[in-house]
Amino acid sequence: MLQPTTDRYDYTRILRRTDPTIAPLFLADLDQAVDVSAEMTGDLTATLPVIADIWQQVSPDPDTTANMLGVLVAFSTTATAAGATTWHDVPTELITEFIHASGRAAGEVCRLRKNVVHGAYLALYDAGLFDDVSPAAGIDPVRGEIRTDERGRRRGNAQQTRTRKADADLVAIRTATHDEMLILRLATRLAVTSRTQQLPAAAVAICSSSATAAEAAQVLWAHVQTDATPQMSLPGQLAVTGPTLHRIAPRTVALDPWAAEALTDWRTERKAKDKPGNASRVASGQSVIYTGGKALDSDSARIAADQQIGKAVEIADLNRELGFSAGSLRLWAAARHVTEFASLIHAAAIAGIDPLELHRQMIRAADRRSPRCR
């Protein structure tokens, strides 16, 4: 079984966003004094430990959480100085100004700030301390740079009235960053419907463990192990030009604690709906996330995964981010383990592709140029 490495990451510039103007802050650095009455009113300062605790529950990377907490405290300080006392008091204009940082920061910093503020409101909603739509939702972290298609590969502009050359606006699918994974995981808690609660989290768990969208729905309960050694078997994907050759290799990958917990919770939810005399919904031959009535093929499999992940992506307000799709979760799953060429080989095995192809995809994503905030 392919196990993650424990060395430090080499691809930090791709996965871990930072704000060079703000120092990281760890949970232990926050004032842990509990003021329940102030928390219940949504006080900007009293709720910081609540937000930090919820972020820690879904965080894929402690250093990223520390970076986000530093930005969070900077934002609450800015809001307090502007006269706000609770999260309900913060005007959208102030949030926009903080995210765009008056043009001083590059686009990646703006994206980090946007995810921090929006992630704070999602955490407050999850804790029952905020009951409205996040005022950060809908704010473009980089003005004028949005995507215009569902797959995240077409660059657009909200004011654009004429389509340019067909390929001019295409962008590469990129890896998700740690801060995006944190708010996406958090968003799965809120992506509940009258029919399912844990399904979006299960889909995110599978794809963020290196499955393609087409592979995800082919994962059966027999392929998932969430006990002492959490792991999952993935079927791979055949090459279009050679039906006997795998473009993506079959493989068995380790599940991180969050993914294992998400799949365990979904199994429990599915099993609770079993009816006497009928086959179990979590029988070994049943798909983990495909619940449709049609025959499962590559198209229906991809659509099933995209739909469930899309629910969380929309809540996380990542649905206009360039190059972001279910494939971004897969690249993140591999890239987070890369430390040197030896571990690049290991990460490529997790993704089921050639090491140099993984490196090409990662560098292509890293070298994309974002306009400065303005």
Secondary structure, DSSP 8 states (H G I E B T S, - for coil): -B----S--S-HHHH----TTS----GGGS-----HHHHHTTBTTTTHHHHHHHHHHH-S-HHHHHHHHHHHHHHHHHHHHTT--BGGG--HHHHHHHHHGGG-S-HHHHHHHHHHHHHHHHHHHHTTS--S--TTTT--SSTT-EE-STTS-BEE-TT--S---TTTTB-------HHHHHHHHHHHTT---SS-SSHHHHHHHHHTTT--HHHHTT-BGGGEE-SSS-EEEE--EEETTEEEEEEE--EEEE--HHHHHHHHHHHHHHHTT--TTS--TT-TTSBSS---SS---HHHHHHHHHHHHHHHHHHTT-TTSTT-SHHHHHHHHHHTT-SSHHHHHHHHHHHTS-HHHHHHHHHHHHT-------
